[in-house]
Amino acid sequence: MTQEFLRLKNLVLGKDYELSLAFVTPSVSRRLNRIYRKLDKPTDVLSFPLSPVSGEIVIDRVTAKKESKKFSMSATKFEKYLFIHGLLHLKGMQHGAKMEKAEKQLLHGSSNNRRN
């Protein structure tokens, strides 16, 4: 995990939270998406809470790179956004305005005023 990802993890979930981050191929993300979400297509990010103090985030970089264009973000910035999205799900947040606001704050706050 990069220093920036580690800092974000600690900010959102705390230092004692055990997090695994895996980068997978589209075929693996598709299989996981089919098993856990009943959707037969690759996905850019999945998060799996394993216990109250541990979880896993899975990112498909190939699918994420394709999706980044829809959000007008570089692949690197979009990957950071997906990581934040997964962290917030592990924290218990659901999709909606509150989650979107938190994502924007963390993404822009984490960029140290740099544009990616």
Secondary structure as UniProt FT lines:
FT   HELIX           3..13
FT   TURN            15..16
FT   STRAND          18..24
FT   HELIX           26..37
FT   STRAND          45..51
FT   TURN            52..53
FT   STRAND          54..60
FT   HELIX           61..68
FT   HELIX           69..71
FT   HELIX           75..90
FT   TURN            91..92
FT   HELIX           97..110
FT   TURN            111..113
//
